[in-house]
Amino acid sequence: MIVNADCIEHLKTIEDNYFDSVVTDPPYHLTSIAKRFTNSTEAKYGKDGSFQRLSKGFVGHEWDGGDIAFTTDLWKEVYRTIKPGAVLLAFAATRNYHRMATAIENSGFEIFDMINWIYGSGFPKRKNLLKPAHEPIVMARKGVNKNLNLDECRVPLDENDNPKNWHSNRDKKEYKNTENIFKLGMKNISSKQNNNGRYPSNFIHDGLNEDWSKYFYCTKASKKEKEGTDHPTVKPLKLMRYLVRLVTPKDGLVLDPFAGTGTTGEACILEGRKYYLIEKTPDYIKDIEKRINKFNKAFI
């Protein structure tokens, strides 16, 4: 399903406990006019200069200038429409991750982890800022603690990997506090060798040259992958496929209330999941249809 609508208003029309997961990339609100200029003379009267530039949002995109991702109005509707135990994955910017995470938690979700997507490309937005090199992803769930699809997301072994050389600290008895940890309620995690690959982590990056980098590799979207769209924050298909696979049961229905150019939808198709894409900007609906029309299968 592809819907051109305001996500909050449309979600109000959806029944309770409908979606199996949420994988989304909300606006980062890096130029919030409400926060910066509400009480200023420039906000009331200025029509040029810094106010005019900022009012256009991140790199000129007005949809990034609000604060929808920081409101419980949105996340309460998302919470209501997903099934018990369903997991939400939502990207954020480093400078205001806390605002989105707080809104999600205040809407009823339990935040149980954060994935960091690390990348090498990027540039500082001002001379006195650090170069951006990672984006945090909220991991939250609705109530029931269901298992993630960890075995589907293991890091494949290469010719230099040998599980027989892996050793568990518990087997070595190096840590004496293990029994105390289990007494607190943690389940015993098997330390047996797994020939399907290494255990997935909450750290993903775009491929530095160090030997360890292969376990977390995911490059940013290339110009070719963006397929000519003017959307400034297209996420790489490889990354979105991994995230969809991690939190969605097979044949499950994935909600993306900020569909952008439809990368989540394409990831769902390739991973054997169904998609429900909501996008407010009409121009991006064309980009979504261009992505989806590459496939001849019928999906909800």
C-alpha positions in Angstrom: 0.0 0.0 0.0 1.2 3.5 -0.9 -0.6 6.4 0.6 -0.2 10.1 -0.1 -1.4 11.7 3.2 -0.5 13.3 6.5 0.7 10.3 8.5 -1.0 11.2 11.8 -4.4 11.8 10.1 -4.1 8.6 8.1 -3.0 6.4 11.0 -6.2 7.5 12.8 -8.1 5.6 10.2 -6.2 2.3 10.8 -7.5 -0.3 13.2 -5.6 -1.3 16.4 -2.8 -3.9 16.3 -2.5 -3.9 12.6 1.2 -3.7 11.7 3.9 -6.2 12.5 6.8 -3.7 12.7 7.8 -0.1 11.9 11.0 0.9 10.0 11.1 4.6 9.3 13.3 7.6 8.8 11.4 10.7 10.1 12.4 14.3 9.4 15.4 15.2 11.6 14.1 18.8 12.2 17.6 20.3 12.1 16.1 23.7 11.4 13.1 24.0 13.7 11.6 27.4 13.2 9.3 27.0 16.1 12.2 26.4 18.5 14.5 29.1 17.2 12.3 32.0 16.2 8.9 31.8 17.9 9.6 34.7 20.3 11.8 36.7 18.0 11.0 39.9 16.0 12.5 38.3 13.0 10.0 35.4 13.1 7.1 37.9 13.0 8.5 40.4 10.5 11.5 39.0 8.7 11.2 37.9 5.1 14.9 37.5 4.2 18.2 36.6 5.7 18.7 33.7 8.2 14.9 33.3 8.9 14.1 32.9 5.3 16.8 30.3 4.8 16.0 28.3 7.9 12.2 28.4 7.2 12.9 26.3 4.1 14.2 23.5 6.2 17.3 21.2 5.8 18.9 22.0 2.4 15.8 23.8 1.3 13.2 21.1 2.2 10.3 22.6 4.1 9.2 19.2 5.5 12.2 19.1 7.8 11.4 22.4 9.5 8.7 21.2 11.9 8.7 18.9 14.9 6.4 16.0 14.1 8.9 13.4 15.2 9.2 15.0 18.6 5.5 14.8 19.4 3.5 12.1 21.1 0.6 12.8 18.7 2.5 10.8 16.1 4.0 8.0 18.2 0.8 7.3 20.1 -0.9 6.5 16.8 2.0 4.3 15.7 1.9 2.5 19.1 -1.9 1.9 18.8 -1.7 0.5 15.2 1.1 -2.0 15.8 0.7 -5.5 17.3 1.8 -6.4 20.8 5.5 -7.1 20.7 6.1 -5.3 17.4 9.4 -3.4 17.2 9.9 0.2 16.0 13.1 1.3 14.3 13.4 5.1 13.8 16.4 7.1 12.5 17.3 10.4 14.2 20.0 13.1 14.1 22.7 13.0 16.8 21.9 16.5 18.1 18.2 15.9 18.8 17.9 12.1 19.1 16.9 12.6 22.8 13.8 14.6 21.8 12.5 11.9 19.5 13.4 9.1 22.0 11.6 10.9 24.8 8.4 11.4 22.6 8.5 7.7 21.7 8.9 6.6 25.3 6.2 8.9 26.5 3.8 7.4 24.0 4.0 4.0 25.6 6.9 2.3 23.9 9.7 0.6 25.8 13.1 1.7 24.4 15.4 -1.4 24.7 18.4 -0.5 22.5 19.9 1.9 20.0 21.6 1.0 16.7 24.4 3.2 15.5 24.9 3.4 11.8 28.5 4.7 11.2 29.6 6.1 7.9 32.8 7.6 6.5 31.4 10.2 4.1 29.8 13.5 5.2 30.9 17.1 5.9 30.5 19.6 8.7 27.6 22.0 8.3 29.6 24.8 9.9 33.3 25.5 10.5 32.9 25.1 14.2 31.2 21.7 14.1 32.5 18.2 13.9 32.1 16.1 10.8 28.9 14.0 11.1 29.8 10.3 11.0 26.9 8.4 12.5 23.1 8.3 12.9 21.4 6.7 15.9 18.3 4.5 15.4 15.8 4.1 18.2 14.9 0.5 19.0 11.5 0.4 20.9 8.8 -2.2 21.3 5.2 -2.5 22.3 4.8 -4.5 25.4 5.7 -8.2 24.8 9.4 -9.0 24.5 9.4 -11.1 21.3 12.5 -12.5 19.8 14.3 -10.6 17.0 15.2 -12.5 13.8 18.8 -12.7 14.9 19.7 -15.8 12.9 18.5 -14.2 9.7 20.8 -11.2 10.4 24.0 -12.9 11.4 27.2 -11.6 9.8 28.3 -14.1 7.2 31.6 -15.8 7.7 34.4 -15.4 5.2 37.3 -17.7 4.3 39.4 -16.5 7.2 36.7 -17.1 9.9 36.7 -20.3 11.9 34.0 -20.7 14.5 36.1 -23.4 16.2 38.5 -20.7 17.3 35.8 -18.7 19.1 35.8 -19.2 22.8 33.2 -18.2 25.4 34.3 -16.3 28.5 31.8 -18.4 30.4 33.5 -21.6 29.2 36.8 -20.2 30.4 35.3 -19.2 33.8 37.0 -15.7 33.4 34.0 -13.9 34.8 32.8 -14.9 38.3 29.7 -12.7 38.2 27.9 -14.6 35.4 25.7 -16.5 37.9 24.7 -13.2 39.5 23.7 -11.8 36.1 21.5 -14.8 35.5 19.9 -14.4 38.9 18.7 -10.9 37.8 16.6 -12.5 35.1 18.8 -12.8 32.0 18.4 -15.9 30.0 21.5 -18.0 29.4 22.8 -17.2 25.9 24.2 -20.2 24.2 27.9 -20.1 23.6 27.9 -22.9 21.0 29.6 -22.3 17.7 27.3 -21.1 14.9 28.4 -21.8 11.4 25.8 -19.4 10.0 27.8 -16.4 11.1 28.7 -14.0 13.9 26.0 -12.6 16.3 24.5 -9.3 15.0 25.4 -6.1 16.9 23.9 -2.7 17.5 26.7 -1.1 15.4 26.7 -0.8 11.6 29.2 1.2 9.5 30.1 1.9 5.9 33.3 0.0 5.6 36.6 1.3 6.9 39.8 -0.7 6.0 40.3 -2.2 9.4 39.9 -6.0 9.7 37.0 -5.7 12.1 35.0 -3.5 9.8 33.6 -6.3 7.7 31.3 -7.3 10.6 29.4 -4.0 10.5 29.7 -2.9 6.9 27.0 -0.8 5.2 27.8 2.0 2.8 25.7 5.2 2.2 23.3 5.3 -0.7 25.1 5.9 -4.0 24.0 8.4 -6.7 22.9 5.5 -8.8 20.8 4.0 -6.0 19.1 7.4 -5.4 17.8 7.1 -9.0 17.7 10.8 -9.7 15.6 11.9 -6.7 16.2 15.2 -5.0 15.5 13.8 -1.6 18.5 14.6 0.6 18.5 11.7 3.1 17.9 8.5 1.0 19.0 5.5 3.1 21.0 2.7 1.5 18.9 -0.3 0.4 21.3 -2.8 2.0 20.8 -1.1 5.4 17.0 -1.0 5.1 16.9 -4.6 4.1 18.8 -5.6 7.1 16.6 -3.6 9.5 13.4 -4.9 7.9 14.7 -8.5 8.2 15.8 -8.0 11.8 12.4 -6.9 13.3 9.7 -8.2 10.9 8.4 -11.8 10.8 8.2 -13.4 7.4 5.2 -12.2 5.4 4.7 -9.5 8.1 3.5 -6.0 7.3 5.9 -3.1 7.8 4.7 0.4 8.4 6.8 3.4 7.2 4.9 6.7 8.0 7.7 8.8 6.4 8.3 6.8 3.3 10.4 9.4 1.4 11.5 7.7 -1.9 10.2 4.2 -0.8 13.5 2.5 0.2 11.6 0.7 3.0 9.1 -0.6 0.4 11.8 -2.0 -1.9 13.5 -3.6 1.1 10.3 -5.3 2.1 9.8 -6.7 -1.4 13.3 -8.1 -1.5 13.0 -9.6 2.0 9.6 -11.2 1.4 7.7 -8.8 3.7 4.7 -6.6 2.9 4.8 -2.8 3.1 2.5 0.1 4.1 4.1 3.4 3.0 2.7 6.8 4.0 4.3 9.9 2.4 2.9 13.5 2.6 5.0 15.1 -0.2 3.3 14.4 -3.6 6.6 14.6 -5.6 8.1 11.7 -3.6 5.1 9.5 -4.4 6.5 9.4 -8.0 9.8 8.3 -6.7 8.2 5.5 -4.6 6.2 4.3 -7.6 9.3 4.3 -9.7 11.0 2.0 -7.1 8.1 -0.3 -6.6 7.2 -0.6 -10.3 10.6 -2.4 -10.8 8.9 -5.4 -9.4 6.0 -7.3 -10.9 4.8 -9.0 -7.7 1.6 -7.8 -6.0 2.1 -6.6 -2.4 -0.2 -4.9 0.0 
